[in-house]
Each structure stands twice: as C-alpha cells, then as structure tokens.
Amino acid sequence: MKRLPEAEFEIMKIVWESNPPITTGKIMEDIGIEKGWKIQTVVSLMNRLTERGFLSSEKKGKERYYYPTVEMDDYLSFETEYFMKLYHKRSFMNLVNTLYKSDSISDEDLDSLIKWVKEKGD
C-alpha cells in the first residue's frame, strides 16, 4: 500500500462514507464544487485511485461506477503506523508527550486514555 496525496484521500473519505458504488458526479456534489475542481480533475483523481488499487470500476451505459477495494480501517492503520514510525520512533508515549506539551490533548482526553488503558489491562 502507498500513501495517498491529500486530494485522493479526500475522495477516498467520500467513497468510504458512501454506499457503493459511487460516481464522479457524487464526488463533484460532495467536495468537487467546494474545492473548485472541474469534472476532469475528479475523473483524473478517480483514475489514479483505480491505478493504485484503491478503487475498482465498471462502466454501465454512459456512467462509470467505482467501488472501494481498500477498507478505511486498513488504510488508517497503514497511515498511523507510518506516522508513528516517521515522527515518534514507534513510541506511543512520545506521541502523547508531544500532544500534551502542545496543549493538543485535554484533561478529558487524558482521563479517557487512562480509563481505556485500565479497561484493556483487565
């Protein structure tokens, strides 16, 4: 699996949240117009995702339908592992410490984390 550029990831989020199949028209409705993309841009991004193995497609009449071939959880696990390796030496404590120092983690988040750890330990 390879990391996705931001625009392709944005499309995959829509694909994962939708009930397959999905069309380029649906992508344009959901984010294309907001991002200022032309339909050709969406088609190009969908083709790249198909070439990379994230989508499969079939043509029915004039419309092309796309189906996810990579599950969201699988991709998020891959990205998280990459992030942890690259920035935190695979250390969860380094990540938590960074979040804590930058005030990105609230006391409620820490309480939830402690509760989660205790539950997993039982």
CYANA upper distance limits for C-alpha pairs under 8 A (distance plus 0.5 A):
  1 MET  CA     78 PHE  CA      8.31
  2 LYS  CA     52 ARG  CA      8.49
  3 ARG  CA     79 GLU  CA      7.53
  4 LEU  CA      8 GLU  CA      6.44
  4 LEU  CA      9 PHE  CA      6.17
  5 PRO  CA      9 PHE  CA      6.70
  6 GLU  CA     10 GLU  CA      6.65
  7 ALA  CA     11 ILE  CA      6.98
  7 ALA  CA     45 LEU  CA      8.26
  8 GLU  CA     12 MET  CA      6.73
  8 GLU  CA     45 LEU  CA      6.73
  8 GLU  CA     46 MET  CA      8.32
  8 GLU  CA     49 LEU  CA      7.47
  9 PHE  CA     13 LYS  CA      6.68
 10 GLU  CA     14 ILE  CA      7.18
 11 ILE  CA     15 VAL  CA      6.79
 11 ILE  CA     27 ILE  CA      7.40
 11 ILE  CA     31 ILE  CA      8.47
 11 ILE  CA     46 MET  CA      8.47
 12 MET  CA     16 TRP  CA      6.49
 12 MET  CA     68 PRO  CA      8.50
 13 LYS  CA     17 GLU  CA      6.62
 13 LYS  CA     72 MET  CA      8.38
 14 ILE  CA     18 SER  CA      6.57
 14 ILE  CA     27 ILE  CA      7.59
 14 ILE  CA     30 ASP  CA      7.99
 15 VAL  CA     19 ASN  CA      8.18
 15 VAL  CA     20 PRO  CA      7.77
 15 VAL  CA     22 ILE  CA      7.12
 15 VAL  CA     67 TYR  CA      8.18
 15 VAL  CA     68 PRO  CA      7.27
 16 TRP  CA     68 PRO  CA      7.59
 16 TRP  CA     71 GLU  CA      8.04
 16 TRP  CA     72 MET  CA      6.87
 18 SER  CA     22 ILE  CA      7.69
 20 PRO  CA     66 TYR  CA      7.70
 20 PRO  CA     67 TYR  CA      6.17
 20 PRO  CA     68 PRO  CA      8.03
 21 PRO  CA     65 TYR  CA      6.07
 21 PRO  CA     66 TYR  CA      5.75
 21 PRO  CA     67 TYR  CA      5.65
 22 ILE  CA     26 LYS  CA      6.97
 22 ILE  CA     27 ILE  CA      8.23
 22 ILE  CA     65 TYR  CA      6.09
 22 ILE  CA     66 TYR  CA      5.67
 22 ILE  CA     67 TYR  CA      7.20
 23 THR  CA     27 ILE  CA      7.13
 23 THR  CA     63 GLU  CA      7.94
 23 THR  CA     64 ARG  CA      6.84
 23 THR  CA     65 TYR  CA      5.69
 23 THR  CA     66 TYR  CA      6.68
 24 THR  CA     28 MET  CA      6.68
 24 THR  CA     39 ILE  CA      7.93
 24 THR  CA     42 VAL  CA      6.87
 24 THR  CA     43 VAL  CA      6.95
 24 THR  CA     46 MET  CA      8.16
 24 THR  CA     64 ARG  CA      8.27
 25 GLY  CA     29 GLU  CA      6.71
 25 GLY  CA     39 ILE  CA      8.46
 26 LYS  CA     30 ASP  CA      6.61
 27 ILE  CA     31 ILE  CA      6.46
 27 ILE  CA     32 GLY  CA      6.55
 27 ILE  CA     42 VAL  CA      7.81
 28 MET  CA     32 GLY  CA      4.42
 28 MET  CA     33 ILE  CA      6.20
 28 MET  CA     37 TRP  CA      8.20
 28 MET  CA     39 ILE  CA      7.43
 28 MET  CA     42 VAL  CA      7.65
 29 GLU  CA     33 ILE  CA      6.92
 30 ASP  CA     34 GLU  CA      8.28
 31 ILE  CA     35 LYS  CA      6.55
 32 GLY  CA     36 GLY  CA      6.54
 32 GLY  CA     37 TRP  CA      5.46
 32 GLY  CA     38 LYS  CA      7.63
 32 GLY  CA     39 ILE  CA      8.23
 32 GLY  CA     42 VAL  CA      7.63
 33 ILE  CA     37 TRP  CA      6.47
 33 ILE  CA     38 LYS  CA      8.20
 37 TRP  CA     41 THR  CA      6.44
 37 TRP  CA     42 VAL  CA      7.42
 38 LYS  CA     42 VAL  CA      7.24
 39 ILE  CA     43 VAL  CA      6.69
 40 GLN  CA     44 SER  CA      6.55
 41 THR  CA     45 LEU  CA      6.67
 42 VAL  CA     46 MET  CA      6.57
 43 VAL  CA     47 ASN  CA      6.60
 44 SER  CA     48 ARG  CA      6.77
 45 LEU  CA     49 LEU  CA      6.74
 46 MET  CA     50 THR  CA      6.70
 46 MET  CA     55 LEU  CA      8.23
 47 ASN  CA     51 GLU  CA      6.65
 48 ARG  CA     52 ARG  CA      6.59
 49 LEU  CA     53 GLY  CA      6.77
 49 LEU  CA     54 PHE  CA      5.74
 49 LEU  CA     55 LEU  CA      6.21
 50 THR  CA     54 PHE  CA      6.19
 50 THR  CA     55 LEU  CA      4.97
 50 THR  CA     56 SER  CA      6.09
 50 THR  CA     57 SER  CA      7.81
 51 GLU  CA     55 LEU  CA      8.38
 53 GLY  CA     69 THR  CA      7.26
 53 GLY  CA     70 VAL  CA      8.12
 54 PHE  CA     68 PRO  CA      6.47
 54 PHE  CA     69 THR  CA      5.67
 54 PHE  CA     70 VAL  CA      5.77
 55 LEU  CA     66 TYR  CA      6.70
 55 LEU  CA     67 TYR  CA      5.91
 55 LEU  CA     68 PRO  CA      5.06
 55 LEU  CA     69 THR  CA      5.63
 55 LEU  CA     70 VAL  CA      7.81
 56 SER  CA     66 TYR  CA      6.13
 56 SER  CA     67 TYR  CA      5.74
 56 SER  CA     68 PRO  CA      6.95
 56 SER  CA     69 THR  CA      6.91
 57 SER  CA     64 ARG  CA      7.08
 57 SER  CA     65 TYR  CA      5.88
 57 SER  CA     66 TYR  CA      4.85
 57 SER  CA     67 TYR  CA      6.64
 58 GLU  CA     64 ARG  CA      6.15
 58 GLU  CA     65 TYR  CA      5.87
 58 GLU  CA     66 TYR  CA      7.23
 59 LYS  CA     63 GLU  CA      6.35
 59 LYS  CA     64 ARG  CA      4.76
 59 LYS  CA     65 TYR  CA      6.64
 60 LYS  CA     64 ARG  CA      6.65
 60 LYS  CA     65 TYR  CA      7.91
 70 VAL  CA     74 ASP  CA      7.39
 70 VAL  CA     75 TYR  CA      7.47
 71 GLU  CA     75 TYR  CA      6.96
 72 MET  CA     76 LEU  CA      6.58
 73 ASP  CA     77 SER  CA      6.52
 74 ASP  CA     78 PHE  CA      6.76
 75 TYR  CA     79 GLU  CA      6.68
 76 LEU  CA     80 THR  CA      6.45
 77 SER  CA     81 GLU  CA      6.56
 78 PHE  CA     82 TYR  CA      6.73
 79 GLU  CA     83 PHE  CA      6.58
 80 THR  CA     84 MET  CA      6.53
 81 GLU  CA     85 LYS  CA      6.62
 81 GLU  CA     90 ARG  CA      8.08
 82 TYR  CA     86 LEU  CA      6.50
 83 PHE  CA     87 TYR  CA      6.35
 83 PHE  CA     88 HIS  CA      7.92
 84 MET  CA     88 HIS  CA      5.44
 84 MET  CA     89 LYS  CA      6.73
 84 MET  CA     90 ARG  CA      5.22
 84 MET  CA     91 SER  CA      7.34
 84 MET  CA     92 PHE  CA      8.11
 84 MET  CA     95 LEU  CA      8.16
 85 LYS  CA     89 LYS  CA      5.36
 85 LYS  CA     90 ARG  CA      5.08
 85 LYS  CA     91 SER  CA      8.46
 86 LEU  CA     90 ARG  CA      8.29
 88 HIS  CA     92 PHE  CA      7.90
 88 HIS  CA     94 ASN  CA      6.16
 88 HIS  CA     95 LEU  CA      6.51
 89 LYS  CA     94 ASN  CA      8.33
 91 SER  CA     95 LEU  CA      7.11
 92 PHE  CA     96 VAL  CA      6.78
 93 MET  CA     97 ASN  CA      6.40
 94 ASN  CA     98 THR  CA      6.61
 95 LEU  CA     99 LEU  CA      6.77
 96 VAL  CA    100 TYR  CA      6.52
 97 ASN  CA    101 LYS  CA      6.56
 98 THR  CA    102 SER  CA      6.74
 99 LEU  CA    103 ASP  CA      6.72
 99 LEU  CA    104 SER  CA      5.45
 99 LEU  CA    105 ILE  CA      6.03
100 TYR  CA    104 SER  CA      6.59
100 TYR  CA    105 ILE  CA      5.92
100 TYR  CA    106 SER  CA      8.36
105 ILE  CA    109 ASP  CA      6.50
105 ILE  CA    110 LEU  CA      7.54
106 SER  CA    110 LEU  CA      6.87
107 ASP  CA    111 ASP  CA      6.61
108 GLU  CA    112 SER  CA      6.61
109 ASP  CA    113 LEU  CA      6.62
110 LEU  CA    114 ILE  CA      6.65
111 ASP  CA    115 LYS  CA      6.66
112 SER  CA    116 TRP  CA      6.54
113 LEU  CA    117 VAL  CA      6.64
114 ILE  CA    118 LYS  CA      6.70
115 LYS  CA    119 GLU  CA      6.70
116 TRP  CA    120 LYS  CA      6.68
117 VAL  CA    121 GLY  CA      6.61
118 LYS  CA    122 ASP  CA      7.00
